[in-house]
Amino acid sequence: MAALCAAMSFAPAALAASDLEQQRTLFIAHLERVELGDRSGIDALPGPEQTLLESYVLWPDLEAAWLRATLKEAPDGALVRFLDVHGALKPARELRYRYALELARRGDLAGYYAIYSAHYAELADPSLDCLALRARIAAGGGDEIVDAARALWRVGHSQVPECDPVFAWLGKHGLLTESDYRERFAKAIDAKSFGLARWLGSSMGSGYRANADAWLDAQTNPENVLLASSNQPADRARRAQLAYAAERLAYRDPSRAHALWRPLAGRLPFSEAVKLETARHIALWTARHRLPEAAKRLRELPAAAVDEEVLRWRTRVSLSDADWDGVLA
């Protein structure tokens, strides 16, 4: 750092203030056109002015802007040379990322993979990882490719489109097991990705499809689900769906959710944790809707259901009701 500061202290001797101002003027004058892919104005500059502009500290930004704008047409050699020289700079890092994706778009997966393995392999980005797997599949790979592809498949949400060819490859070669499907189905249910669960269930048997449909029903028709279950037995999976339906209903009608949930909570063997969390959820949404019974609902919560969020809403409701003792408490 000391050496850098010392070098900078001598910069005025090497570059007059008027030259620096001219550099700035030239940069600003040409930036807009360069960002549109037109550098003809720079090429038409007299030699001394071109040299002056090319020695400007922001010259790499100008080069990167032109390469970015002409990425599909610019010679790869010019781009690679720029990255070799300026690779650590932010404009170059952004350009490298776009260039890698452009190589993949062209079908040059080997070129993409060379950049990926050097710069992006540790990012855990599904889009980049799936493009890399496509490159490795095209080049012929071993079991580690199968393991990596299955790991990207076994998630509780729909994956990025870049992964579709990888998953198609897994399916074509029979590399997705029944265990893989069960694991992803369970993760989709946990993530409330019921559409994905329903799609998976279509390949897993009627029981899985029916389970996904029941979760979708609890999500989209919570009041009907709670009403239909008022006098019905419920196994563990159904009880989880009923608690979820009560939470969903509470978002739009917490009073109705409370009225339908209480008898179910008293009749069915929900765990204490589920009963506490559902009661807390309904009470908080009662307060968020500014309903008259908000103070009562919050006050009736057992101590185990009271956290900072409950205390904040107790305070807000007490303030709204001018209940100063409640505020202090």
Buried (B, 14 or more C-beta within 10 A) or exposed (E): EEEEEEEEEEEEEEBEEEEBEBBEEBBEEBBEBBEEBBBEEBEEBEEEBBEBBBEBEBBBBBBBBBBBBBBEEBEEEEBBEBBEEBBEBEBBBEBBBBBBBBBBEEEBBEBBBBBBEEBBEEEEBBBBBBBBBBBBBBEEBEEEBBEBBBEBBBBBEEBBEBBEBBBEBBEEEEBBEEEBBBBBBBBBBEEBBBBBBBBBBEEBEEEBBEBBBBBBBBBEBBBEBBEEBEEEEBEEEBBBBBBBBBBBBBEEBBBBBBEBBEEBBEBBEBEEEBBBBBBBBBBBBBBBBEBEBBBEBBBEBEEEBBEEEBEEBBBBBBEEEEBEEBBEE
